């Protein structure tokens, strides 16, 4: 959810809007560049983007807002984690990724990374917001060359290839859905160099087909292809390749919860010094928590969003965390979610643990979970909403430790997200109706 401030620029994961609308219209983009330039006073900046047609234009507008002495280099089309990796390995003060992740092509966004390769903090975002909304910020832009200085990005590809184990599951046929996004130019090559038998589709971006009925947000077509063509596994990336979903040969979706469990099991067996804390979110399935505890892990829940996950990982010294959406962070290898890296380590894990592609779903059975989105006319304070809190308290008292309810506002829409989870589907259905009717009667649209 966007922070409740008078002047909002940043949301849950950077700046996000339709290109041409505030804050992603030309004058505002230049002001963003200028505000970032004033706050960090960088000597060197690395820009990257996904495959949206507006990406290159936004990059140039941002560069015009930076101070004259700043050296700006262009990584071109690259996965978000690739930009993060290049920042860590290079000599850059900051990096800016131009992407709207899994959103449609007409949206775009800006994610800012510090010199460590980590996304900037909430406090840094607030300071940039203050600068952006002041009257003293420069509005005159500086002309820069139409073509920014390109930078060699092959080191990121080599890093990924090095993390794969040659000879792993050589008889396992893998199908890649690259979402016509940033994975298109790198993922097929990486898996081929490691030695996997792969084929790829949705690898021909045209500026407007990114995430268009493809990728991790729309896995239906991948499921059909896997089942009809007898592939062993399918891997679907999102537009900026920082998350994945995996599909087995029966068309079943392996989401982030199951990926986290398999990776935790793998690291636990392979590395006796691996930190025994895993971070999920409030939406992570109870079965994941129970199974991780049975392996000896402590399980921490963060708020939704990879920034929140990473913050808790830092706090508790965790090296593994993620979300159901397939946003997985392996912190001892990367400073942000990396879909290609996650897929490589997942395949390493299957081989090391001797788990066949048809056996993945035998590892644990998730609790039934139902989520509803309810349109609302206002956002009432959750803390002071007595009637809702009393009903939540009664639910928890009546249904114990094996049932959960989460009520939260959407970060991007005028909606409430209602999630109920339980071993008993009857408990879910009954209470979903009760809570939906109550919320609609109180603040429904």
Backbone torsions as a table, in degrees:
resi	resn	phi	psi	omega
1	UNK	NA	144.2	176.7
2	UNK	-65.4	142.3	178.3
3	UNK	-64.5	142.3	-178.1
4	UNK	-82.2	78.4	176.7
5	UNK	-120.6	161.7	-179.1
6	UNK	-64.9	-44.3	-178.5
7	UNK	-111.3	101.0	-178.5
8	UNK	-99.4	127.7	172.6
9	UNK	-120.2	-45.5	-178.2
10	UNK	-94.4	146.2	172.8
11	UNK	-109.6	-148.2	-177.0
12	UNK	-69.5	-26.4	-179.7
13	UNK	-144.8	73.8	179.1
14	UNK	84.1	-156.0	-179.1
15	UNK	-101.5	135.9	-175.7
16	UNK	-142.9	134.0	178.3
17	UNK	-170.3	175.7	168.4
18	UNK	-78.4	140.5	177.6
19	UNK	-65.5	132.1	-176.9
20	UNK	99.2	-12.8	176.4
21	UNK	-111.6	149.4	179.5
22	UNK	-57.3	136.3	3.1
23	UNK	-96.5	22.7	178.8
24	UNK	-110.9	45.0	168.2
25	UNK	-109.3	158.4	-165.7
26	UNK	-48.8	-49.5	-176.2
27	UNK	-65.6	-37.2	-179.9
28	UNK	-70.5	-37.4	178.6
29	UNK	-62.7	-42.7	176.5
30	UNK	-61.7	-39.8	178.2
31	UNK	-64.6	-36.2	176.2
32	UNK	-61.7	-47.3	177.3
33	UNK	-57.5	-40.6	-178.8
34	UNK	-69.4	-40.6	179.5
35	UNK	-64.0	-43.4	177.7
36	UNK	-63.5	-41.2	179.5
37	UNK	-63.0	-42.7	179.0
38	UNK	-65.2	-40.7	-175.4
39	UNK	-72.4	-47.6	-174.9
40	UNK	-91.3	-21.4	-175.0
41	UNK	44.8	54.6	-172.2
42	UNK	-76.4	149.5	173.2
43	UNK	-90.3	-34.1	-176.5
44	UNK	-137.8	133.5	-178.6
45	UNK	-129.4	139.0	175.2
46	UNK	-113.3	126.6	177.8
47	UNK	-107.1	144.2	173.5
48	UNK	-143.6	167.1	-177.9
49	UNK	-156.4	162.2	170.1
50	UNK	-91.3	-157.2	-168.2
51	UNK	-97.7	11.5	178.4
52	UNK	-65.5	145.3	-176.7
53	UNK	-64.1	-21.6	-179.4
54	UNK	-85.8	-7.9	-172.3
55	UNK	-61.4	-47.0	-177.7
56	UNK	-66.4	-37.6	178.2
57	UNK	-64.3	-43.8	178.9
58	UNK	-63.2	-41.1	178.5
59	UNK	-57.4	-43.9	-178.3
60	UNK	-69.4	-39.2	178.6
61	UNK	-64.1	-41.7	176.8
62	UNK	-60.0	-45.0	-176.7
63	UNK	-62.7	-30.6	179.3
64	UNK	-70.2	-21.3	178.4
65	UNK	-83.8	-14.9	-178.0
66	UNK	-78.9	158.1	-177.5
67	UNK	-66.5	158.0	-173.7
68	UNK	-59.7	-36.5	-174.1
69	UNK	-80.4	-1.9	-175.4
70	UNK	-82.6	131.8	175.6
71	UNK	-90.4	120.6	-178.1
72	UNK	-112.3	125.0	178.2
73	UNK	-114.6	155.2	-171.8
74	UNK	-119.9	117.3	176.3
75	UNK	-84.7	-6.6	180.0
76	UNK	68.9	-149.2	177.9
77	UNK	-76.7	121.6	-175.3
78	UNK	-156.8	146.1	173.5
79	UNK	-58.8	148.4	176.2
80	UNK	-51.8	-47.7	178.9
81	UNK	-64.2	-25.4	175.8
82	UNK	-65.7	-40.8	176.0
83	UNK	-62.9	-44.4	178.7
84	UNK	-58.2	-43.8	-179.2
85	UNK	-64.3	-43.6	-179.2
86	UNK	-63.4	-35.0	177.7
87	UNK	-65.3	-45.0	179.7
88	UNK	-60.6	-40.0	-174.9
89	UNK	-84.4	-18.7	-175.4
90	UNK	-99.5	-154.3	-176.3
91	UNK	-124.6	39.8	-175.9
92	UNK	-93.9	141.0	176.3
93	UNK	-76.9	-38.8	177.0
94	UNK	-148.0	164.1	172.4
95	UNK	-133.3	148.1	178.8
96	UNK	-129.1	123.3	177.6
97	UNK	-104.6	128.2	-179.0
98	UNK	-102.3	105.2	-173.7
99	UNK	-164.5	151.8	169.0
100	UNK	-117.2	25.7	170.9
101	UNK	55.3	-113.4	-175.3
102	UNK	-92.4	3.4	-178.3
103	UNK	-74.7	165.7	177.7
104	UNK	-64.2	167.4	-172.7
105	UNK	-61.7	-31.1	-175.1
106	UNK	-76.0	-12.2	171.5
107	UNK	-87.7	156.9	169.3
108	UNK	-152.4	177.1	-176.2
109	UNK	-165.6	176.4	-177.5
110	UNK	-136.0	123.1	174.1
111	UNK	-115.6	133.2	-175.5
112	UNK	-112.9	133.5	-179.5
113	UNK	-118.3	141.6	174.9
114	UNK	-82.6	-179.7	-174.8
115	UNK	-64.9	-18.0	178.2
116	UNK	-81.4	-8.9	-174.8
117	UNK	89.6	0.9	177.8
118	UNK	-91.5	149.9	173.8
119	UNK	-63.3	144.6	-177.7
120	UNK	-64.6	158.8	-173.6
121	UNK	-79.3	166.8	174.7
122	UNK	-57.9	-40.2	-178.4
123	UNK	-64.8	-41.0	178.0
124	UNK	-66.1	-38.8	176.4
125	UNK	-61.3	-42.0	-179.8
126	UNK	-63.9	-38.5	178.9
127	UNK	-66.7	-38.7	177.1
128	UNK	-66.0	-39.5	175.7
129	UNK	-58.3	-44.5	180.0
130	UNK	-59.9	-45.0	179.4
131	UNK	-64.3	-41.3	-177.9
132	UNK	-61.4	-39.4	-174.0
133	UNK	-92.0	5.5	175.8
134	UNK	-83.8	156.2	179.5
135	UNK	-80.3	-12.9	-175.2
136	UNK	-86.7	-8.1	-176.7
137	UNK	-67.0	145.6	-179.7
138	UNK	-66.9	135.8	176.9
139	UNK	-112.3	-15.9	176.5
140	UNK	-78.1	126.6	-178.1
141	UNK	-92.9	161.4	-177.6
142	UNK	-104.7	129.4	177.9
143	UNK	-68.3	131.8	175.3
144	UNK	-125.2	161.6	177.8
145	UNK	-56.8	146.3	-179.4
146	UNK	-61.2	-30.4	179.4
147	UNK	-110.0	120.6	178.2
148	UNK	-79.8	160.7	-178.0
149	UNK	-66.6	120.2	179.9
150	UNK	-75.4	154.6	178.7
151	UNK	-126.9	146.7	179.9
152	UNK	-72.7	123.3	-177.1
153	UNK	-108.9	8.4	-175.2
154	UNK	-65.5	-21.9	179.3
155	UNK	-61.5	-35.8	178.4
156	UNK	-66.5	-43.1	177.0
157	UNK	-59.4	-44.6	-178.9
158	UNK	-64.7	-37.9	176.9
159	UNK	-58.1	-45.9	-179.4
160	UNK	-65.0	-45.6	-179.8
161	UNK	-59.8	-40.3	-179.0
162	UNK	-63.3	-27.7	-178.4
163	UNK	-79.4	-15.5	176.4
164	UNK	-81.3	156.2	178.5
165	UNK	-109.0	112.5	-178.7
166	UNK	-63.3	136.4	-179.1
167	UNK	96.6	-11.6	177.3
168	UNK	-61.3	130.0	169.4
169	UNK	41.5	50.5	-175.1
170	UNK	-63.4	-23.5	179.6
171	UNK	-91.2	4.7	-179.4
172	UNK	-91.7	112.3	-179.9
173	UNK	-82.8	128.7	-174.4
174	UNK	-121.4	133.3	178.5
175	UNK	-110.8	126.6	-177.6
176	UNK	-105.6	128.0	171.3
177	UNK	-106.6	107.6	-172.7
178	UNK	-92.1	7.1	171.1
179	UNK	61.0	17.2	-174.6
180	UNK	51.6	34.5	-175.8
181	UNK	-120.0	-152.9	-172.3
182	UNK	-68.2	-18.8	177.8
183	UNK	-75.9	-16.2	-170.8
184	UNK	-58.1	-39.5	-174.7
185	UNK	-90.9	-1.3	-175.0
186	UNK	-130.9	-40.9	-174.3
187	UNK	-60.1	-48.6	179.5
188	UNK	-57.1	-41.3	-179.0
189	UNK	-66.4	-41.0	-179.2
190	UNK	-61.7	-48.4	-177.7
191	UNK	-67.9	-33.1	176.9
192	UNK	-66.6	-43.4	-179.4
193	UNK	-65.8	-33.6	177.0
194	UNK	-68.1	-31.2	177.2
195	UNK	116.0	12.3	-179.9
196	UNK	-80.1	149.9	173.3
197	UNK	-83.8	97.9	-173.2
198	UNK	-127.9	158.6	167.9
199	UNK	-137.5	153.2	-175.1
200	UNK	-130.8	149.8	171.3
201	UNK	-142.8	173.1	-170.1
202	UNK	54.7	51.1	-178.8
203	UNK	-120.1	22.1	-178.1
204	UNK	-125.8	71.3	-177.9
205	UNK	-64.5	139.3	177.2
206	UNK	-123.6	12.8	178.8
207	UNK	97.9	-24.7	-178.4
208	UNK	-128.0	-0.1	-178.5
209	UNK	-102.3	7.1	177.0
210	UNK	-61.9	130.0	179.8
211	UNK	61.4	14.4	-175.7
212	UNK	-82.8	95.5	-178.4
213	UNK	55.2	39.0	-179.6
214	UNK	-154.9	175.6	177.3
215	UNK	76.9	-169.3	-172.6
216	UNK	-67.9	-21.2	179.4
217	UNK	-80.7	-23.2	-179.5
218	UNK	-131.9	74.9	-174.1
219	UNK	-82.6	2.1	-174.3
220	UNK	-58.0	-45.3	-178.4
221	UNK	-66.7	-38.5	177.2
222	UNK	-62.3	-41.0	178.2
223	UNK	-59.3	-43.5	179.9
224	UNK	-64.3	-44.2	-178.9
225	UNK	-65.1	-40.9	179.9
226	UNK	-60.3	-48.5	-176.3
227	UNK	-67.6	-38.7	-174.8
228	UNK	-82.0	-27.8	-174.6
229	UNK	-108.1	2.7	173.3
230	UNK	61.0	45.1	170.0
231	UNK	-78.0	157.7	179.7
232	UNK	-77.9	-45.3	178.9
233	UNK	-146.4	150.6	170.5
234	UNK	-117.6	141.8	179.4
235	UNK	-125.4	122.8	-178.7
236	UNK	-113.9	126.2	176.9
237	UNK	-97.8	163.9	170.0
238	UNK	-98.4	-176.2	-170.4
239	UNK	-57.8	-36.8	-179.8
240	UNK	-108.4	10.6	171.1
241	UNK	61.3	31.6	175.2
242	UNK	-100.0	2.3	176.2
243	UNK	-146.4	161.2	177.4
244	UNK	-141.5	158.9	159.5
245	UNK	-124.5	149.5	-179.6
246	UNK	-119.3	141.1	-179.9
247	UNK	-120.9	130.1	178.4
248	UNK	-85.2	177.0	-171.9
249	UNK	-66.9	-14.3	176.6
250	UNK	-93.8	3.9	178.8
251	UNK	83.6	13.8	179.5
252	UNK	-87.0	137.8	-177.2
253	UNK	-86.1	125.5	175.1
254	UNK	-96.1	102.9	-175.2
255	UNK	-88.8	-174.1	-175.0
256	UNK	-61.8	-31.2	178.8
257	UNK	-62.2	-48.4	-178.7
258	UNK	-69.6	-36.4	175.8
259	UNK	-61.5	-45.5	178.9
260	UNK	-58.5	-43.6	-178.6
261	UNK	-62.3	-46.2	-178.7
262	UNK	-65.3	-40.9	178.5
263	UNK	-65.0	-40.7	178.5
264	UNK	-62.3	-44.2	179.2
265	UNK	-61.4	-41.6	-180.0
266	UNK	-65.0	-51.3	-178.5
267	UNK	-64.7	-36.0	179.4
268	UNK	-61.5	-43.1	-177.6
269	UNK	-77.2	-33.9	-173.7
270	UNK	-83.6	-33.0	-172.3
271	UNK	-132.2	106.8	-176.8
272	UNK	-66.9	-17.8	180.0
273	UNK	-97.0	6.0	-178.8
274	UNK	-66.0	131.9	-177.5
275	UNK	-57.2	134.2	-173.5
276	UNK	-94.5	43.0	173.9
277	UNK	-132.1	128.3	176.6
278	UNK	-117.7	138.3	179.6
279	UNK	-109.5	125.4	171.2
280	UNK	-116.9	-156.1	177.5
281	UNK	-125.7	177.3	177.7
282	UNK	-62.0	-17.3	179.4
283	UNK	-92.1	-8.7	-178.9
284	UNK	-61.7	140.8	-175.3
285	UNK	-66.8	144.7	178.3
286	UNK	-60.3	-33.1	179.1
287	UNK	-62.2	-36.9	176.6
288	UNK	-61.2	-48.6	179.4
289	UNK	-58.5	-46.1	-178.2
290	UNK	-64.4	-43.2	-178.3
291	UNK	-68.9	-38.4	177.8
292	UNK	-65.2	-39.4	177.3
293	UNK	-63.3	-35.8	179.1
294	UNK	-67.7	-23.1	176.2
295	UNK	-85.9	-7.3	-179.9
296	UNK	100.2	9.1	179.3
297	UNK	-89.9	146.4	166.0
298	UNK	-87.2	137.8	-177.9
299	UNK	-115.4	123.6	-179.7
300	UNK	-111.7	136.2	177.3
301	UNK	-105.6	131.0	176.1
302	UNK	-109.0	175.8	168.9
303	UNK	-68.3	166.1	179.8
304	UNK	-66.9	142.4	178.9
305	UNK	117.2	137.3	-176.5
306	UNK	-66.8	-26.8	175.8
307	UNK	-63.8	-41.3	178.8
308	UNK	-67.0	-40.4	177.8
309	UNK	-61.1	-47.0	-177.2
310	UNK	-64.8	-36.8	179.1
311	UNK	-61.2	-43.7	179.1
312	UNK	-71.0	-33.9	176.8
313	UNK	-61.6	-43.7	176.6
314	UNK	-61.6	-43.7	-176.4
315	UNK	-62.2	-41.1	-173.7
316	UNK	-103.9	7.1	177.6
317	UNK	69.4	28.9	-177.9
318	UNK	-84.7	146.3	176.6
319	UNK	-107.5	-1.6	-176.6
320	UNK	-141.3	128.5	178.1
321	UNK	-162.1	168.0	178.7
322	UNK	169.7	-175.4	-176.0
323	UNK	-123.4	161.9	176.4
324	UNK	-57.8	-29.9	-177.9
325	UNK	-64.5	-10.2	-178.0
326	UNK	96.4	12.6	175.2
327	UNK	-84.2	96.5	-174.5
328	UNK	-111.6	132.7	178.6
329	UNK	-114.9	121.8	174.2
330	UNK	-109.0	91.0	-162.2
331	UNK	-68.0	-24.4	178.1
332	UNK	-79.3	-6.0	177.1
333	UNK	-116.0	-32.3	-176.6
334	UNK	-144.9	155.5	-177.6
335	UNK	-99.3	5.4	178.1
336	UNK	-154.2	170.7	177.5
337	UNK	-61.7	137.3	-177.3
338	UNK	-137.4	105.6	-175.7
339	UNK	-64.1	-42.3	-178.8
340	UNK	-67.6	-45.4	177.9
341	UNK	-60.7	-43.9	179.3
342	UNK	-58.4	-44.6	179.8
343	UNK	-61.8	-41.7	-179.2
344	UNK	-63.8	-47.8	-178.6
345	UNK	-67.7	-34.5	176.7
346	UNK	-61.2	-44.4	178.3
347	UNK	-67.0	-37.7	173.2
348	UNK	-57.6	-42.5	-177.6
349	UNK	-64.9	-44.0	179.2
350	UNK	-58.2	-43.2	-179.2
351	UNK	-67.7	-45.7	-177.2
352	UNK	-65.1	-40.3	-178.2
353	UNK	-86.9	-2.1	-179.0
354	UNK	55.9	49.5	177.3
355	UNK	-104.2	120.7	177.4
356	UNK	-77.3	157.4	-178.3
357	UNK	-60.6	-24.9	178.5
358	UNK	-86.2	-5.8	-176.0
359	UNK	-100.6	-5.3	-173.5
360	UNK	-59.7	-42.4	-176.4
361	UNK	-77.2	-4.0	175.7
362	UNK	-83.2	-8.9	-172.3
363	UNK	-71.8	-42.2	169.9
364	UNK	-161.3	155.7	-177.9
365	UNK	-104.3	116.4	-180.0
366	UNK	-68.0	149.0	173.8
367	UNK	-67.0	145.1	173.3
368	UNK	-57.5	140.8	-176.0
369	UNK	-141.6	132.4	179.6
370	UNK	-128.9	131.9	-179.8
371	UNK	-124.0	134.9	177.0
372	UNK	-126.4	145.7	173.9
373	UNK	-110.7	126.1	-174.6
374	UNK	-116.6	121.8	177.6
375	UNK	-68.3	138.0	-176.2
376	UNK	-130.6	159.6	179.5
377	UNK	-101.3	-12.1	178.6
378	UNK	-156.0	160.4	174.1
379	UNK	-106.5	106.6	178.2
380	UNK	-88.4	144.1	178.8
381	UNK	-58.7	121.7	179.0
382	UNK	-63.0	-37.0	-176.6
383	UNK	-64.2	-36.1	-175.8
384	UNK	-101.9	7.7	179.8
385	UNK	-84.4	86.2	-171.1
386	UNK	-60.2	-47.6	-177.5
387	UNK	-59.7	-43.4	179.3
388	UNK	-66.5	-44.6	-178.0
389	UNK	-65.1	-35.2	177.1
390	UNK	-65.4	-40.3	179.3
391	UNK	-68.5	-38.5	177.1
392	UNK	-65.1	-43.1	179.1
393	UNK	-61.1	-42.6	179.9
394	UNK	-65.4	-39.7	178.1
395	UNK	-58.8	-46.7	-177.1
396	UNK	-67.7	-37.0	178.0
397	UNK	-68.4	-37.3	-175.8
398	UNK	-79.1	-27.4	-170.3
399	UNK	-118.2	3.3	167.4
400	UNK	67.3	-157.0	-171.3
401	UNK	-80.8	-13.3	-177.0
402	UNK	-101.8	21.6	173.1
403	UNK	-140.9	145.1	179.6
404	UNK	-139.3	152.1	172.0
405	UNK	-134.3	135.5	177.3
406	UNK	-127.0	126.4	175.7
407	UNK	-123.2	120.5	-178.1
408	UNK	-148.9	155.5	176.0
409	UNK	-81.4	144.6	172.3
410	UNK	-64.7	146.3	177.8
411	UNK	-84.2	-11.9	-174.3
412	UNK	-127.9	-10.9	-175.8
413	UNK	-134.5	158.8	175.5
414	UNK	-78.7	70.1	-176.3
415	UNK	-142.4	156.3	168.8
416	UNK	-105.9	133.9	174.2
417	UNK	-96.7	124.2	-179.0
418	UNK	-118.1	118.2	179.5
419	UNK	-121.7	130.4	175.2
420	UNK	-127.6	135.3	-176.1
421	UNK	-133.5	138.6	-179.6
422	UNK	-165.0	159.1	170.7
423	UNK	-68.0	-23.9	-173.3
424	UNK	-109.0	113.8	-178.6
425	UNK	-63.6	-28.7	179.2
426	UNK	-65.0	-38.3	176.6
427	UNK	-62.7	-41.8	179.8
428	UNK	-62.5	-52.7	-175.1
429	UNK	-62.9	-43.8	-178.2
430	UNK	-63.2	-47.9	-175.5
431	UNK	-76.1	-28.8	176.0
432	UNK	-60.5	-43.3	179.7
433	UNK	-65.6	-42.4	-179.5
434	UNK	-61.8	-49.2	-176.7
435	UNK	-70.4	-39.1	177.1
436	UNK	-59.4	-48.5	-178.2
437	UNK	-62.4	-39.1	-179.8
438	UNK	-66.8	-46.6	-178.4
439	UNK	-63.7	-42.8	178.1
440	UNK	-61.3	-41.2	-179.5
441	UNK	-66.3	-26.0	-176.8
442	UNK	-90.0	-50.8	-174.9
443	UNK	-138.5	17.8	-179.5
444	UNK	-63.8	151.4	-178.0
445	UNK	-66.5	NA	NA
